[in-house]
Amino acid sequence: MNSERIRRFHTGRIIEHWIAIITVFILVITGLSQKFYYLKASQWFILQMGGIDNVRFLHRYTGAVFILLSIVHISVAVIGVVFKGWKATMIITKKDFLDAIQNIKYYLGLTSTPAQCHRYNYKQKFEYWVILTGAILMSISGIVLWFPIFFTRFLPGEVIPLAKALHSNEALLLFLIISIWHVYNAIFSPDVFPLDTSIFTGYLSRERMLREHPLELAEIEGGDFEEKDREFRNMHMKEETILKMK
């Protein structure tokens, strides 16, 4: 472990994220061009792809890759927690709600330091579960739309328009969440601008670890939690002093 950089993500997570970026990008452009087919930009894209059949073909098989990625992600997480003793760091707990309250107080100037978080903070957890549940809903509805005749053999016909509405609207919702919330936190947030490279390199600076994940840092480096708490508070006191001087 480098004294200035700390390993946060391993190769598997980095590859998984790259696949997610590529598949989501393809799904977005092929899906939105079908949803908003009447727009000139959508019509231009469909023509460049050689027609609507090619767009649908690319959307469906990219969706199959995305479904497989989601299954692998969930399976690895379950196996890791159940059989390998991994910590369920993405589970939302009471502390996450208390951390949210603590940060609101901090933003309002009612307390001197923000919440101290472990591997993932409450915003990352809430975002993760919204995207994961959305991905599951889109996967199920997408499979129904891909094989409508098969599913209407044992389900009422109304399931097809229901799946279409669910798939389309959930996809648009996730697109907005990713493009506004996730992209802001990963690119435009003052703490990471111009880009949070941790998911691509696997490393995070110790300074950011202390600022954003002090409890995990204390666990990684060992030693006294109270010492990390003092270091955390001193960092924010210095930052507050610098801001007041500007």
Beta strands, then each sheet from edge to edge (+ up, - down):
strand 1: 5-7
strand 2: 203-205
sheet 1: 1+ 2-
end
